[in-house]
Amino acid sequence: MHITPVFRFHTWRLPALLLAITALAACGHSPPGPDAAPAASRYSPVRPADPAATSAVLMRALGLVGTPYRYGGNTPESGFDCSGLVTYVYRDMLALNLPRTSRELAAIQGPKIDPRQLANGDLVFFGDRGNVWHVGIYVGEGRFVHAPSTGGTVRLDSLEGPYWRDHYSGAKRVLH
């Protein structure tokens, strides 16, 4: 399946987005546990092909943290499930029409990307025994935004969490 943008991101938004990313980055850090290695040693930053588009996606995804989970939801007003969050963010910010379900998104999944080589904006997939049942948006430093479960909200989690590490099944680089 080929993904086609309807229009290009407006570069005049870049300065505001970069300022907001800087402010968010300063708020989102917590000290690692005593046995944790620094995130920088585990994850090598991969430069995004389109920094402006990547910034737009990250800002929108991070801005939705706290939105309630709702199975089948795909708007901030109705809530989100995991794939609804992903498709909403890419459609809203870049007019990219992605497949709707995590299974459909995984069907366009390319070769498995080592988690240490993820680029901001990559889609990260989770599942087991060849079945993908969850997707999120990678935001850097080993973290991703996703809508995890009924009763929860859109949140930021670490790929290093035992559950996510054990169920990581690959990634898709949407922004080439």
C-alpha positions as CSV (number, residue, x, y, z in Angstrom):
1,M,0.0,0.0,0.0
2,H,1.3,3.4,-0.9
3,I,0.8,6.4,1.4
4,T,0.3,9.7,-0.4
5,P,0.3,13.2,1.2
6,V,-2.5,15.5,0.1
7,F,-0.5,18.6,0.8
8,R,2.8,19.6,2.2
9,F,3.3,20.9,5.8
10,H,3.6,24.7,6.0
11,T,7.1,25.6,7.0
12,W,6.0,28.9,8.5
13,R,4.9,26.8,11.5
14,L,8.4,25.5,12.2
15,P,9.6,28.2,14.6
16,A,6.6,27.9,16.9
17,L,6.8,24.1,16.8
18,L,10.5,24.1,17.7
19,L,9.9,26.5,20.6
20,A,7.1,24.2,21.9
21,I,9.2,21.1,21.5
22,T,12.0,22.7,23.5
23,A,9.6,23.6,26.3
24,L,8.1,20.1,26.4
25,A,11.5,18.4,26.4
26,A,12.4,20.3,29.5
27,C,9.2,19.1,31.3
28,G,9.2,15.5,30.4
29,H,12.3,14.1,31.9
30,S,12.5,12.0,35.0
31,P,15.7,10.6,36.5
32,P,16.5,7.1,35.5
33,G,16.4,4.4,38.1
34,P,19.7,3.3,39.8
35,D,20.1,0.3,37.4
36,A,19.0,2.2,34.2
37,A,21.6,3.2,31.7
38,P,21.2,6.8,30.3
39,A,18.7,6.8,27.4
40,A,21.3,8.4,25.1
41,S,23.4,5.2,25.3
42,R,20.5,3.0,24.2
43,Y,19.0,5.1,21.5
44,S,21.0,6.7,18.8
45,P,19.2,9.8,17.4
46,V,18.3,9.3,13.8
47,R,17.8,12.5,11.9
48,P,14.3,12.7,10.4
49,A,14.1,13.2,6.6
50,D,11.6,16.1,7.1
51,P,12.2,17.9,10.4
52,A,9.3,20.3,10.0
53,A,6.8,17.5,9.3
54,T,8.3,15.4,12.1
55,S,8.0,18.3,14.6
56,A,4.3,18.9,13.6
57,V,3.5,15.2,14.2
58,L,5.3,15.1,17.5
59,M,3.7,18.3,18.8
60,R,0.2,17.1,17.8
61,A,0.7,13.7,19.4
62,L,2.2,15.1,22.6
63,G,-0.6,17.6,22.8
64,L,-3.2,14.8,22.9
65,V,-1.7,13.2,26.0
66,G,-4.5,12.9,28.5
67,T,-7.3,12.4,25.9
68,P,-9.5,9.5,27.0
69,Y,-9.2,6.0,25.4
70,R,-12.2,4.9,23.5
71,Y,-12.3,1.7,21.3
72,G,-12.9,2.8,17.7
73,G,-12.3,6.5,18.7
74,N,-10.5,8.7,16.2
75,T,-10.9,12.3,17.3
76,P,-10.0,14.3,20.4
77,E,-13.7,14.8,21.1
78,S,-14.6,11.1,20.9
79,G,-11.4,9.8,22.4
80,F,-8.9,7.5,20.7
81,D,-7.9,3.9,20.3
82,C,-4.3,3.3,19.3
83,S,-4.7,3.3,15.6
84,G,-7.3,6.1,15.7
85,L,-4.6,8.3,17.4
86,V,-2.0,7.5,14.8
87,T,-4.3,8.1,11.8
88,Y,-5.7,11.3,13.3
89,V,-2.3,12.8,14.0
90,Y,-0.9,12.1,10.5
91,R,-4.1,13.2,8.8
92,D,-4.5,16.3,10.9
93,M,-0.9,17.6,10.6
94,L,0.2,16.3,7.2
95,A,-3.0,15.2,5.4
96,L,-1.6,11.7,5.2
97,N,-4.3,9.1,4.9
98,L,-3.0,6.0,6.7
99,P,-4.8,2.7,7.1
100,R,-7.2,2.7,10.1
101,T,-6.3,-0.4,12.1
102,S,-3.0,-1.5,13.7
103,R,-3.2,-4.7,11.6
104,E,-3.6,-2.6,8.4
105,L,-0.8,-0.3,9.4
106,A,1.4,-3.3,10.1
107,A,0.6,-4.7,6.7
108,I,2.6,-1.8,5.2
109,Q,5.4,-2.4,7.8
110,G,8.8,-2.6,6.2
111,P,11.8,-4.5,7.6
112,K,12.0,-4.5,11.4
113,I,13.8,-1.4,12.6
114,D,16.1,-1.9,15.6
115,P,14.6,0.1,18.5
116,R,17.9,1.8,18.9
117,Q,17.7,3.2,15.3
118,L,14.2,4.7,15.5
119,A,13.6,8.2,14.2
120,N,11.1,10.6,15.7
121,G,7.7,10.1,14.1
122,D,8.2,6.4,13.3
123,L,5.3,4.1,14.0
124,V,6.1,1.4,16.6
125,F,4.2,-1.9,16.6
126,F,3.6,-4.4,19.4
127,G,2.2,-7.9,19.4
128,D,3.2,-11.5,19.6
129,R,3.5,-14.6,17.5
130,G,3.3,-12.6,14.3
131,N,0.1,-10.8,15.3
132,V,0.3,-7.0,15.7
133,W,-2.4,-5.6,18.0
134,H,-1.0,-2.2,19.1
135,V,0.7,0.9,17.5
136,G,2.2,4.1,18.8
137,I,4.2,7.1,17.6
138,Y,7.9,7.2,18.5
139,V,8.9,10.6,20.0
140,G,12.6,10.1,20.9
141,E,14.8,9.0,23.7
142,G,13.1,5.5,23.8
143,R,9.6,6.9,24.4
144,F,6.4,6.7,22.4
145,V,2.8,8.2,22.5
146,H,-0.1,5.8,22.4
147,A,-3.6,5.1,23.5
148,P,-3.1,2.0,25.5
149,S,-6.4,0.6,27.0
150,T,-10.0,1.0,28.1
151,G,-10.3,3.3,31.1
152,G,-6.9,4.9,30.3
153,T,-5.8,8.0,28.4
154,V,-3.4,8.8,25.6
155,R,0.0,8.7,27.3
156,L,3.8,8.7,26.9
157,D,5.6,5.4,27.7
158,S,9.0,3.9,27.5
159,L,10.0,1.2,25.1
160,E,12.2,-0.1,27.9
161,G,9.1,-1.0,30.0
162,P,9.1,-4.8,30.4
163,Y,5.7,-5.2,28.7
164,W,6.5,-3.0,25.7
165,R,10.1,-4.3,25.3
166,D,8.8,-7.9,25.3
167,H,6.0,-7.2,22.7
168,Y,7.9,-4.9,20.3
169,S,7.4,-6.3,16.8
170,G,8.9,-3.6,14.6
171,A,8.4,-0.1,13.2
172,K,7.5,1.7,10.1
173,R,9.2,4.9,8.9
174,V,6.3,6.9,7.5
175,L,8.2,10.1,7.0
176,H,10.8,9.4,4.3
